[in-house]
């Protein structure tokens, strides 16, 4: 899991059928050293996040555990919206 900020969205009228119905959001990880290249990523939005919000992001097979998502091509998903971070 990682913490990221939602910085945009992706509009794709033609895409794989398993992505239909998901909002695709552009995220920026809070610390660039937590990703392999420090670049922005695209994540499927499971929770209704908006631009400017800080979110929790999961990746890999753990974001496809639910039965309806098992065969999807989703590799990264927003799984929570952060209210507060206390360090």
mmCIF file as gemmi writes it, N, C-alpha and C atoms, coordinates in Angstrom:
data_model
loop_
_atom_site.group_PDB
_atom_site.id
_atom_site.type_symbol
_atom_site.label_atom_id
_atom_site.label_alt_id
_atom_site.label_comp_id
_atom_site.label_asym_id
_atom_site.label_entity_id
_atom_site.label_seq_id
_atom_site.pdbx_PDB_ins_code
_atom_site.Cartn_x
_atom_site.Cartn_y
_atom_site.Cartn_z
_atom_site.occupancy
_atom_site.B_iso_or_equiv
_atom_site.pdbx_formal_charge
_atom_site.auth_seq_id
_atom_site.auth_asym_id
_atom_site.pdbx_PDB_model_num
ATOM 1 N N . UNK Axp A 1 ? 0.837 -1.173 0 1 0 ? 1 A 1
ATOM 2 C CA . UNK Axp A 1 ? 0 0 0 1 0 ? 1 A 1
ATOM 3 C C . UNK Axp A 1 ? 0.88 1.235 0 1 0 ? 1 A 1
ATOM 4 N N . UNK Axp A 2 ? 0.382 2.3 -0.611 1 0 ? 2 A 1
ATOM 5 C CA . UNK Axp A 2 ? 1.109 3.55 -0.557 1 0 ? 2 A 1
ATOM 6 C C . UNK Axp A 2 ? 0.131 4.71 -0.44 1 0 ? 2 A 1
ATOM 7 N N . UNK Axp A 3 ? 0.665 5.85 -0.035 1 0 ? 3 A 1
ATOM 8 C CA . UNK Axp A 3 ? -0.115 7.078 0.077 1 0 ? 3 A 1
ATOM 9 C C . UNK Axp A 3 ? 0.172 7.923 -1.16 1 0 ? 3 A 1
ATOM 10 N N . UNK Axp A 4 ? -0.884 8.448 -1.747 1 0 ? 4 A 1
ATOM 11 C CA . UNK Axp A 4 ? -0.726 9.253 -2.954 1 0 ? 4 A 1
ATOM 12 C C . UNK Axp A 4 ? -1.745 10.375 -2.95 1 0 ? 4 A 1
ATOM 13 N N . UNK Axp A 5 ? -1.518 11.349 -3.816 1 0 ? 5 A 1
ATOM 14 C CA . UNK Axp A 5 ? -2.472 12.428 -4.02 1 0 ? 5 A 1
ATOM 15 C C . UNK Axp A 5 ? -3.084 12.261 -5.406 1 0 ? 5 A 1
ATOM 16 N N . UNK Axp A 6 ? -4.397 12.411 -5.487 1 0 ? 6 A 1
ATOM 17 C CA . UNK Axp A 6 ? -5.082 12.341 -6.777 1 0 ? 6 A 1
ATOM 18 C C . UNK Axp A 6 ? -4.847 13.67 -7.487 1 0 ? 6 A 1
ATOM 19 N N . UNK Axp A 7 ? -4.254 13.61 -8.676 1 0 ? 7 A 1
ATOM 20 C CA . UNK Axp A 7 ? -3.907 14.834 -9.402 1 0 ? 7 A 1
ATOM 21 C C . UNK Axp A 7 ? -4.641 14.981 -10.735 1 0 ? 7 A 1
ATOM 22 N N . UNK Axp A 8 ? -5.425 13.999 -11.122 1 0 ? 8 A 1
ATOM 23 C CA . UNK Axp A 8 ? -6.149 14.101 -12.383 1 0 ? 8 A 1
ATOM 24 C C . UNK Axp A 8 ? -6.974 12.861 -12.646 1 0 ? 8 A 1
ATOM 25 N N . UNK Axp A 9 ? -7.606 12.836 -13.801 1 0 ? 9 A 1
ATOM 26 C CA . UNK Axp A 9 ? -8.35 11.644 -14.197 1 0 ? 9 A 1
ATOM 27 C C . UNK Axp A 9 ? -8.04 11.305 -15.648 1 0 ? 9 A 1
ATOM 28 N N . UNK Axp A 10 ? -8.393 10.104 -16.023 1 0 ? 10 A 1
ATOM 29 C CA . UNK Axp A 10 ? -8.141 9.606 -17.371 1 0 ? 10 A 1
ATOM 30 C C . UNK Axp A 10 ? -9.489 9.302 -18.017 1 0 ? 10 A 1
ATOM 31 N N . UNK Axp A 11 ? -9.69 9.8 -19.218 1 0 ? 11 A 1
ATOM 32 C CA . UNK Axp A 11 ? -10.895 9.481 -19.982 1 0 ? 11 A 1
ATOM 33 C C . UNK Axp A 11 ? -10.471 8.558 -21.113 1 0 ? 11 A 1
ATOM 34 N N . UNK Axp A 12 ? -11.025 7.364 -21.127 1 0 ? 12 A 1
ATOM 35 C CA . UNK Axp A 12 ? -10.706 6.383 -22.162 1 0 ? 12 A 1
ATOM 36 C C . UNK Axp A 12 ? -12.017 5.792 -22.668 1 0 ? 12 A 1
ATOM 37 N N . UNK Axp A 13 ? -12.467 6.242 -23.831 1 0 ? 13 A 1
ATOM 38 C CA . UNK Axp A 13 ? -13.736 5.745 -24.35 1 0 ? 13 A 1
ATOM 39 C C . UNK Axp A 13 ? -13.61 4.32 -24.867 1 0 ? 13 A 1
ATOM 40 N N . UNK Axp A 14 ? -12.423 3.945 -25.319 1 0 ? 14 A 1
ATOM 41 C CA . UNK Axp A 14 ? -12.186 2.564 -25.739 1 0 ? 14 A 1
ATOM 42 C C . UNK Axp A 14 ? -11.185 1.948 -24.778 1 0 ? 14 A 1
ATOM 43 N N . UNK Axp A 15 ? -11.618 0.881 -24.12 1 0 ? 15 A 1
ATOM 44 C CA . UNK Axp A 15 ? -10.763 0.203 -23.151 1 0 ? 15 A 1
ATOM 45 C C . UNK Axp A 15 ? -11.235 -1.233 -23.003 1 0 ? 15 A 1
ATOM 46 N N . UNK Axp A 16 ? -10.458 -2.038 -22.342 1 0 ? 16 A 1
ATOM 47 C CA . UNK Axp A 16 ? -10.821 -3.42 -22.084 1 0 ? 16 A 1
ATOM 48 C C . UNK Axp A 16 ? -12.14 -3.462 -21.321 1 0 ? 16 A 1
ATOM 49 N N . UNK Axp A 17 ? -12.989 -4.41 -21.646 1 0 ? 17 A 1
ATOM 50 C CA . UNK Axp A 17 ? -14.305 -4.518 -21.017 1 0 ? 17 A 1
ATOM 51 C C . UNK Axp A 17 ? -14.247 -4.635 -19.5 1 0 ? 17 A 1
ATOM 52 N N . UNK Axp A 18 ? -13.172 -5.208 -18.955 1 0 ? 18 A 1
ATOM 53 C CA . UNK Axp A 18 ? -13.087 -5.372 -17.5 1 0 ? 18 A 1
ATOM 54 C C . UNK Axp A 18 ? -12.861 -4.047 -16.777 1 0 ? 18 A 1
ATOM 55 N N . UNK Axp A 19 ? -12.567 -2.982 -17.517 1 0 ? 19 A 1
ATOM 56 C CA . UNK Axp A 19 ? -12.374 -1.662 -16.914 1 0 ? 19 A 1
ATOM 57 C C . UNK Axp A 19 ? -13.624 -0.792 -16.981 1 0 ? 19 A 1
ATOM 58 N N . UNK Axp A 20 ? -14.65 -1.271 -17.676 1 0 ? 20 A 1
ATOM 59 C CA . UNK Axp A 20 ? -15.886 -0.512 -17.802 1 0 ? 20 A 1
ATOM 60 C C . UNK Axp A 20 ? -16.521 -0.31 -16.428 1 0 ? 20 A 1
ATOM 61 N N . UNK Axp A 21 ? -16.924 0.924 -16.172 1 0 ? 21 A 1
ATOM 62 C CA . UNK Axp A 21 ? -17.57 1.245 -14.902 1 0 ? 21 A 1
ATOM 63 C C . UNK Axp A 21 ? -16.631 1.772 -13.841 1 0 ? 21 A 1
ATOM 64 N N . UNK Axp A 22 ? -15.333 1.737 -14.091 1 0 ? 22 A 1
ATOM 65 C CA . UNK Axp A 22 ? -14.363 2.254 -13.118 1 0 ? 22 A 1
ATOM 66 C C . UNK Axp A 22 ? -13.878 3.623 -13.548 1 0 ? 22 A 1
ATOM 67 N N . UNK Axp A 23 ? -13.808 4.538 -12.58 1 0 ? 23 A 1
ATOM 68 C CA . UNK Axp A 23 ? -13.192 5.831 -12.803 1 0 ? 23 A 1
ATOM 69 C C . UNK Axp A 23 ? -11.685 5.612 -12.722 1 0 ? 23 A 1
ATOM 70 N N . UNK Axp A 24 ? -10.948 6.116 -13.696 1 0 ? 24 A 1
ATOM 71 C CA . UNK Axp A 24 ? -9.49 5.966 -13.699 1 0 ? 24 A 1
ATOM 72 C C . UNK Axp A 24 ? -8.88 7.298 -13.287 1 0 ? 24 A 1
ATOM 73 N N . UNK Axp A 25 ? -8.073 7.281 -12.238 1 0 ? 25 A 1
ATOM 74 C CA . UNK Axp A 25 ? -7.521 8.498 -11.664 1 0 ? 25 A 1
ATOM 75 C C . UNK Axp A 25 ? -5.998 8.511 -11.783 1 0 ? 25 A 1
ATOM 76 N N . UNK Axp A 26 ? -5.434 9.686 -12.018 1 0 ? 26 A 1
ATOM 77 C CA . UNK Axp A 26 ? -3.99 9.866 -12.036 1 0 ? 26 A 1
ATOM 78 C C . UNK Axp A 26 ? -3.562 10.182 -10.602 1 0 ? 26 A 1
ATOM 79 N N . UNK Axp A 27 ? -2.601 9.425 -10.093 1 0 ? 27 A 1
ATOM 80 C CA . UNK Axp A 27 ? -2.127 9.628 -8.726 1 0 ? 27 A 1
ATOM 81 C C . UNK Axp A 27 ? -0.646 9.948 -8.72 1 0 ? 27 A 1
ATOM 82 N N . UNK Axp A 28 ? -0.233 10.722 -7.722 1 0 ? 28 A 1
ATOM 83 C CA . UNK Axp A 28 ? 1.176 11.043 -7.515 1 0 ? 28 A 1
ATOM 84 C C . UNK Axp A 28 ? 1.559 10.513 -6.136 1 0 ? 28 A 1
ATOM 85 N N . UNK Axp A 29 ? 2.412 9.483 -6.085 1 0 ? 29 A 1
ATOM 86 C CA . UNK Axp A 29 ? 2.851 8.976 -4.775 1 0 ? 29 A 1
ATOM 87 C C . UNK Axp A 29 ? 3.477 10.1 -3.953 1 0 ? 29 A 1
ATOM 88 N N . UNK Axp A 30 ? 3.249 10.093 -2.627 1 0 ? 30 A 1
ATOM 89 C CA . UNK Axp A 30 ? 3.767 11.16 -1.776 1 0 ? 30 A 1
ATOM 90 C C . UNK Axp A 30 ? 5.286 11.18 -1.73 1 0 ? 30 A 1
ATOM 91 N N . UNK Axp A 31 ? 5.902 10.019 -1.805 1 0 ? 31 A 1
ATOM 92 C CA . UNK Axp A 31 ? 7.362 9.948 -1.821 1 0 ? 31 A 1
ATOM 93 C C . UNK Axp A 31 ? 7.78 9.204 -3.075 1 0 ? 31 A 1
ATOM 94 N N . UNK Axp A 32 ? 8.511 9.87 -3.92 1 0 ? 32 A 1
ATOM 95 C CA . UNK Axp A 32 ? 8.898 9.286 -5.204 1 0 ? 32 A 1
ATOM 96 C C . UNK Axp A 32 ? 9.729 8.025 -5.034 1 0 ? 32 A 1
ATOM 97 N N . UNK Axp A 33 ? 10.446 7.878 -3.919 1 0 ? 33 A 1
ATOM 98 C CA . UNK Axp A 33 ? 11.281 6.692 -3.745 1 0 ? 33 A 1
ATOM 99 C C . UNK Axp A 33 ? 10.468 5.442 -3.399 1 0 ? 33 A 1
ATOM 100 N N . UNK Axp A 34 ? 9.149 5.588 -3.238 1 0 ? 34 A 1
ATOM 101 C CA . UNK Axp A 34 ? 8.309 4.418 -2.976 1 0 ? 34 A 1
ATOM 102 C C . UNK Axp A 34 ? 7.861 3.734 -4.258 1 0 ? 34 A 1
ATOM 103 N N . UNK Axp A 35 ? 8.112 4.345 -5.397 1 0 ? 35 A 1
ATOM 104 C CA . UNK Axp A 35 ? 7.789 3.724 -6.677 1 0 ? 35 A 1
ATOM 105 C C . UNK Axp A 35 ? 9.074 3.505 -7.447 1 0 ? 35 A 1
ATOM 106 N N . UNK Axp A 36 ? 9.012 2.631 -8.41 1 0 ? 36 A 1
ATOM 107 C CA . UNK Axp A 36 ? 10.218 2.287 -9.143 1 0 ? 36 A 1
ATOM 108 C C . UNK Axp A 36 ? 10.781 3.445 -9.955 1 0 ? 36 A 1
ATOM 109 N N . UNK Axp A 37 ? 9.929 4.372 -10.391 1 0 ? 37 A 1
ATOM 110 C CA . UNK Axp A 37 ? 10.434 5.453 -11.222 1 0 ? 37 A 1
ATOM 111 C C . UNK Axp A 37 ? 9.976 6.849 -10.784 1 0 ? 37 A 1
ATOM 112 N N . UNK Axp A 38 ? 9.186 6.934 -9.733 1 0 ? 38 A 1
ATOM 113 C CA . UNK Axp A 38 ? 8.761 8.227 -9.22 1 0 ? 38 A 1
ATOM 114 C C . UNK Axp A 38 ? 7.718 8.937 -10.059 1 0 ? 38 A 1
ATOM 115 N N . UNK Axp A 39 ? 7.206 8.282 -11.073 1 0 ? 39 A 1
ATOM 116 C CA . UNK Axp A 39 ? 6.252 8.911 -11.997 1 0 ? 39 A 1
ATOM 117 C C . UNK Axp A 39 ? 4.822 8.796 -11.47 1 0 ? 39 A 1
ATOM 118 N N . UNK Axp A 40 ? 3.968 9.598 -12.069 1 0 ? 40 A 1
ATOM 119 C CA . UNK Axp A 40 ? 2.549 9.481 -11.778 1 0 ? 40 A 1
ATOM 120 C C . UNK Axp A 40 ? 2.042 8.143 -12.3 1 0 ? 40 A 1
ATOM 121 N N . UNK Axp A 41 ? 1.007 7.644 -11.66 1 0 ? 41 A 1
ATOM 122 C CA . UNK Axp A 41 ? 0.427 6.348 -12.001 1 0 ? 41 A 1
ATOM 123 C C . UNK Axp A 41 ? -1.063 6.516 -12.258 1 0 ? 41 A 1
ATOM 124 N N . UNK Axp A 42 ? -1.675 5.503 -12.838 1 0 ? 42 A 1
ATOM 125 C CA . UNK Axp A 42 ? -3.12 5.472 -13.035 1 0 ? 42 A 1
ATOM 126 C C . UNK Axp A 42 ? -3.678 4.356 -12.164 1 0 ? 42 A 1
ATOM 127 N N . UNK Axp A 43 ? -4.731 4.681 -11.42 1 0 ? 43 A 1
ATOM 128 C CA . UNK Axp A 43 ? -5.35 3.697 -10.533 1 0 ? 43 A 1
ATOM 129 C C . UNK Axp A 43 ? -6.86 3.715 -10.731 1 0 ? 43 A 1
ATOM 130 N N . UNK Axp A 44 ? -7.478 2.539 -10.664 1 0 ? 44 A 1
ATOM 131 C CA . UNK Axp A 44 ? -8.936 2.448 -10.69 1 0 ? 44 A 1
ATOM 132 C C . UNK Axp A 44 ? -9.446 2.943 -9.334 1 0 ? 44 A 1
ATOM 133 N N . UNK Axp A 45 ? -10.521 3.699 -9.358 1 0 ? 45 A 1
ATOM 134 C CA . UNK Axp A 45 ? -11.06 4.277 -8.125 1 0 ? 45 A 1
ATOM 135 C C . UNK Axp A 45 ? -12.2 3.414 -7.604 1 0 ? 45 A 1
ATOM 136 N N . UNK Axp A 46 ? -11.981 2.761 -6.448 1 0 ? 46 A 1
ATOM 137 C CA . UNK Axp A 46 ? -13.002 1.922 -5.83 1 0 ? 46 A 1
ATOM 138 C C . UNK Axp A 46 ? -13.875 2.705 -4.847 1 0 ? 46 A 1
ATOM 139 N N . UNK Axp A 47 ? -13.462 3.905 -4.444 1 0 ? 47 A 1
ATOM 140 C CA . UNK Axp A 47 ? -14.119 4.563 -3.311 1 0 ? 47 A 1
ATOM 141 C C . UNK Axp A 47 ? -14.679 5.959 -3.613 1 0 ? 47 A 1
ATOM 142 N N . UNK Axp A 48 ? -14.569 6.454 -4.816 1 0 ? 48 A 1
ATOM 143 C CA . UNK Axp A 48 ? -15.119 7.758 -5.148 1 0 ? 48 A 1
ATOM 144 C C . UNK Axp A 48 ? -14.236 8.931 -4.771 1 0 ? 48 A 1
ATOM 145 N N . UNK Axp A 49 ? -12.949 8.775 -4.928 1 0 ? 49 A 1
ATOM 146 C CA . UNK Axp A 49 ? -11.997 9.848 -4.604 1 0 ? 49 A 1
ATOM 147 C C . UNK Axp A 49 ? -12.084 10.965 -5.633 1 0 ? 49 A 1
ATOM 148 N N . UNK Axp A 50 ? -11.665 12.152 -5.208 1 0 ? 50 A 1
ATOM 149 C CA . UNK Axp A 50 ? -11.667 13.301 -6.101 1 0 ? 50 A 1
ATOM 150 C C . UNK Axp A 50 ? -10.281 13.902 -6.231 1 0 ? 50 A 1
ATOM 151 N N . UNK Axp A 51 ? -10.122 14.744 -7.224 1 0 ? 51 A 1
ATOM 152 C CA . UNK Axp A 51 ? -8.845 15.418 -7.459 1 0 ? 51 A 1
ATOM 153 C C . UNK Axp A 51 ? -8.504 16.272 -6.236 1 0 ? 51 A 1
ATOM 154 N N . UNK Axp A 52 ? -7.244 16.183 -5.798 1 0 ? 52 A 1
ATOM 155 C CA . UNK Axp A 52 ? -6.764 16.925 -4.638 1 0 ? 52 A 1
ATOM 156 C C . UNK Axp A 52 ? -6.796 16.144 -3.345 1 0 ? 52 A 1
ATOM 157 N N . UNK Axp A 53 ? -7.46 14.998 -3.324 1 0 ? 53 A 1
ATOM 158 C CA . UNK Axp A 53 ? -7.536 14.206 -2.094 1 0 ? 53 A 1
ATOM 159 C C . UNK Axp A 53 ? -6.325 13.288 -1.968 1 0 ? 53 A 1
ATOM 160 N N . UNK Axp A 54 ? -5.958 13.019 -0.719 1 0 ? 54 A 1
ATOM 161 C CA . UNK Axp A 54 ? -4.918 12.028 -0.429 1 0 ? 54 A 1
ATOM 162 C C . UNK Axp A 54 ? -5.602 10.686 -0.238 1 0 ? 54 A 1
ATOM 163 N N . UNK Axp A 55 ? -5.005 9.643 -0.809 1 0 ? 55 A 1
ATOM 164 C CA . UNK Axp A 55 ? -5.657 8.335 -0.84 1 0 ? 55 A 1
ATOM 165 C C . UNK Axp A 55 ? -4.681 7.214 -0.489 1 0 ? 55 A 1
ATOM 166 N N . UNK Axp A 56 ? -5.244 6.073 -0.118 1 0 ? 56 A 1
ATOM 167 C CA . UNK Axp A 56 ? -4.49 4.839 0.042 1 0 ? 56 A 1
ATOM 168 C C . UNK Axp A 56 ? -4.626 4.052 -1.247 1 0 ? 56 A 1
ATOM 169 N N . UNK Axp A 57 ? -3.523 3.524 -1.731 1 0 ? 57 A 1
ATOM 170 C CA . UNK Axp A 57 ? -3.52 2.815 -3.004 1 0 ? 57 A 1
ATOM 171 C C . UNK Axp A 57 ? -2.945 1.424 -2.796 1 0 ? 57 A 1
ATOM 172 N N . UNK Axp A 58 ? -3.656 0.42 -3.287 1 0 ? 58 A 1
ATOM 173 C CA . UNK Axp A 58 ? -3.174 -0.955 -3.271 1 0 ? 58 A 1
ATOM 174 C C . UNK Axp A 58 ? -2.806 -1.38 -4.675 1 0 ? 58 A 1
ATOM 175 N N . UNK Axp A 59 ? -1.993 -2.42 -4.773 1 0 ? 59 A 1
ATOM 176 C CA . UNK Axp A 59 ? -1.609 -2.877 -6.114 1 0 ? 59 A 1
ATOM 177 C C . UNK Axp A 59 ? -1.485 -4.389 -6.152 1 0 ? 59 A 1
ATOM 178 N N . UNK Axp A 60 ? -1.444 -4.894 -7.373 1 0 ? 60 A 1
ATOM 179 C CA . UNK Axp A 60 ? -1.276 -6.327 -7.58 1 0 ? 60 A 1
ATOM 180 C C . UNK Axp A 60 ? -2.557 -7.109 -7.366 1 0 ? 60 A 1
ATOM 181 N N . UNK Axp A 61 ? -2.407 -8.39 -7.109 1 0 ? 61 A 1
ATOM 182 C CA . UNK Axp A 61 ? -3.566 -9.277 -6.99 1 0 ? 61 A 1
ATOM 183 C C . UNK Axp A 61 ? -4.457 -8.946 -5.796 1 0 ? 61 A 1
ATOM 184 N N . UNK Axp A 62 ? -3.945 -8.237 -4.812 1 0 ? 62 A 1
ATOM 185 C CA . UNK Axp A 62 ? -4.762 -7.902 -3.638 1 0 ? 62 A 1
ATOM 186 C C . UNK Axp A 62 ? -5.911 -6.954 -3.978 1 0 ? 62 A 1
ATOM 187 N N . UNK Axp A 63 ? -5.834 -6.215 -5.077 1 0 ? 63 A 1
ATOM 188 C CA . UNK Axp A 63 ? -6.937 -5.332 -5.455 1 0 ? 63 A 1
ATOM 189 C C . UNK Axp A 63 ? -7.96 -6.051 -6.335 1 0 ? 63 A 1
ATOM 190 N N . UNK Axp A 64 ? -7.741 -7.337 -6.579 1 0 ? 64 A 1
ATOM 191 C CA . UNK Axp A 64 ? -8.673 -8.132 -7.39 1 0 ? 64 A 1
ATOM 192 C C . UNK Axp A 64 ? -9.216 -9.329 -6.622 1 0 ? 64 A 1
ATOM 193 N N . UNK Axp A 65 ? -9.355 -9.217 -5.32 1 0 ? 65 A 1
ATOM 194 C CA . UNK Axp A 65 ? -9.791 -10.338 -4.483 1 0 ? 65 A 1
ATOM 195 C C . UNK Axp A 65 ? -11.283 -10.636 -4.651 1 0 ? 65 A 1
ATOM 196 N N . UNK Axp A 66 ? -12.102 -9.598 -4.763 1 0 ? 66 A 1
ATOM 197 C CA . UNK Axp A 66 ? -13.542 -9.795 -4.871 1 0 ? 66 A 1
ATOM 198 C C . UNK Axp A 66 ? -13.891 -10.525 -6.163 1 0 ? 66 A 1
ATOM 199 N N . UNK Axp A 67 ? -14.906 -11.334 -6.105 1 0 ? 67 A 1
ATOM 200 C CA . UNK Axp A 67 ? -15.274 -12.211 -7.217 1 0 ? 67 A 1
ATOM 201 C C . UNK Axp A 67 ? -15.446 -11.471 -8.538 1 0 ? 67 A 1
ATOM 202 N N . UNK Axp A 68 ? -16.147 -10.32 -8.541 1 0 ? 68 A 1
ATOM 203 C CA . UNK Axp A 68 ? -16.403 -9.596 -9.788 1 0 ? 68 A 1
ATOM 204 C C . UNK Axp A 68 ? -15.153 -8.939 -10.355 1 0 ? 68 A 1
ATOM 205 N N . UNK Axp A 69 ? -14.076 -8.863 -9.578 1 0 ? 69 A 1
ATOM 206 C CA . UNK Axp A 69 ? -12.84 -8.219 -10.046 1 0 ? 69 A 1
ATOM 207 C C . UNK Axp A 69 ? -11.723 -9.208 -10.354 1 0 ? 69 A 1
ATOM 208 N N . UNK Axp A 70 ? -11.932 -10.486 -10.111 1 0 ? 70 A 1
ATOM 209 C CA . UNK Axp A 70 ? -10.863 -11.478 -10.273 1 0 ? 70 A 1
ATOM 210 C C . UNK Axp A 70 ? -10.277 -11.52 -11.671 1 0 ? 70 A 1
ATOM 211 N N . UNK Axp A 71 ? -11.084 -11.337 -12.679 1 0 ? 71 A 1
ATOM 212 C CA . UNK Axp A 71 ? -10.587 -11.44 -14.05 1 0 ? 71 A 1
ATOM 213 C C . UNK Axp A 71 ? -10.287 -10.074 -14.673 1 0 ? 71 A 1
ATOM 214 N N . UNK Axp A 72 ? -10.348 -9.009 -13.869 1 0 ? 72 A 1
ATOM 215 C CA . UNK Axp A 72 ? -10.116 -7.669 -14.425 1 0 ? 72 A 1
ATOM 216 C C . UNK Axp A 72 ? -8.625 -7.421 -14.649 1 0 ? 72 A 1
ATOM 217 N N . UNK Axp A 73 ? -8.332 -6.417 -15.435 1 0 ? 73 A 1
ATOM 218 C CA . UNK Axp A 73 ? -6.954 -6.039 -15.726 1 0 ? 73 A 1
ATOM 219 C C . UNK Axp A 73 ? -6.435 -4.962 -14.776 1 0 ? 73 A 1
ATOM 220 N N . UNK Axp A 74 ? -7.151 -4.713 -13.695 1 0 ? 74 A 1
ATOM 221 C CA . UNK Axp A 74 ? -6.754 -3.686 -12.737 1 0 ? 74 A 1
ATOM 222 C C . UNK Axp A 74 ? -5.509 -4.15 -11.986 1 0 ? 74 A 1
ATOM 223 N N . UNK Axp A 75 ? -4.477 -3.288 -11.989 1 0 ? 75 A 1
ATOM 224 C CA . UNK Axp A 75 ? -3.243 -3.594 -11.273 1 0 ? 75 A 1
ATOM 225 C C . UNK Axp A 75 ? -3.029 -2.655 -10.097 1 0 ? 75 A 1
ATOM 226 N N . UNK Axp A 76 ? -3.703 -1.511 -10.095 1 0 ? 76 A 1
ATOM 227 C CA . UNK Axp A 76 ? -3.558 -0.529 -9.024 1 0 ? 76 A 1
ATOM 228 C C . UNK Axp A 76 ? -4.925 0.089 -8.772 1 0 ? 76 A 1
ATOM 229 N N . UNK Axp A 77 ? -5.302 0.227 -7.482 1 0 ? 77 A 1
ATOM 230 C CA . UNK Axp A 77 ? -6.624 0.759 -7.166 1 0 ? 77 A 1
ATOM 231 C C . UNK Axp A 77 ? -6.577 1.647 -5.935 1 0 ? 77 A 1
ATOM 232 N N . UNK Axp A 78 ? -7.39 2.686 -5.962 1 0 ? 78 A 1
ATOM 233 C CA . UNK Axp A 78 ? -7.589 3.537 -4.797 1 0 ? 78 A 1
ATOM 234 C C . UNK Axp A 78 ? -8.559 2.802 -3.891 1 0 ? 78 A 1
ATOM 235 N N . UNK Axp A 79 ? -8.108 2.496 -2.669 1 0 ? 79 A 1
ATOM 236 C CA . UNK Axp A 79 ? -8.913 1.682 -1.759 1 0 ? 79 A 1
ATOM 237 C C . UNK Axp A 79 ? -9.346 2.43 -0.505 1 0 ? 79 A 1
ATOM 238 N N . UNK Axp A 80 ? -8.933 3.683 -0.373 1 0 ? 80 A 1
ATOM 239 C CA . UNK Axp A 80 ? -9.336 4.477 0.778 1 0 ? 80 A 1
ATOM 240 C C . UNK Axp A 80 ? -9.021 5.948 0.569 1 0 ? 80 A 1
ATOM 241 N N . UNK Axp A 81 ? -9.819 6.801 1.207 1 0 ? 81 A 1
ATOM 242 C CA . UNK Axp A 81 ? -9.579 8.244 1.182 1 0 ? 81 A 1
ATOM 243 C C . UNK Axp A 81 ? -9.08 8.631 2.57 1 0 ? 81 A 1
ATOM 244 N N . UNK Axp A 82 ? -7.945 9.332 2.61 1 0 ? 82 A 1
ATOM 245 C CA . UNK Axp A 82 ? -7.312 9.672 3.884 1 0 ? 82 A 1
ATOM 246 C C . UNK Axp A 82 ? -7.943 10.945 4.465 1 0 ? 82 A 1
ATOM 247 N N . UNK Axp A 83 ? -8.348 10.874 5.722 1 0 ? 83 A 1
ATOM 248 C CA . UNK Axp A 83 ? -8.878 12.045 6.428 1 0 ? 83 A 1
ATOM 249 C C . UNK Axp A 83 ? -7.76 12.814 7.124 1 0 ? 83 A 1
ATOM 250 N N . UNK Axp A 84 ? -6.809 12.062 7.686 1 0 ? 84 A 1
ATOM 251 C CA . UNK Axp A 84 ? -5.748 12.703 8.466 1 0 ? 84 A 1
ATOM 252 C C . UNK Axp A 84 ? -4.547 11.782 8.522 1 0 ? 84 A 1
ATOM 253 N N . UNK Axp A 85 ? -3.362 12.375 8.511 1 0 ? 85 A 1
ATOM 254 C CA . UNK Axp A 85 ? -2.115 11.617 8.685 1 0 ? 85 A 1
ATOM 255 C C . UNK Axp A 85 ? -1.423 12.185 9.918 1 0 ? 85 A 1
ATOM 256 N N . UNK Axp A 86 ? -1.147 11.323 10.89 1 0 ? 86 A 1
ATOM 257 C CA . UNK Axp A 86 ? -0.437 11.731 12.106 1 0 ? 86 A 1
ATOM 258 C C . UNK Axp A 86 ? 0.863 10.957 12.146 1 0 ? 86 A 1
ATOM 259 N N . UNK Axp A 87 ? 1.981 11.669 12.186 1 0 ? 87 A 1
ATOM 260 C CA . UNK Axp A 87 ? 3.288 11.01 12.199 1 0 ? 87 A 1
ATOM 261 C C . UNK Axp A 87 ? 3.94 11.235 13.543 1 0 ? 87 A 1
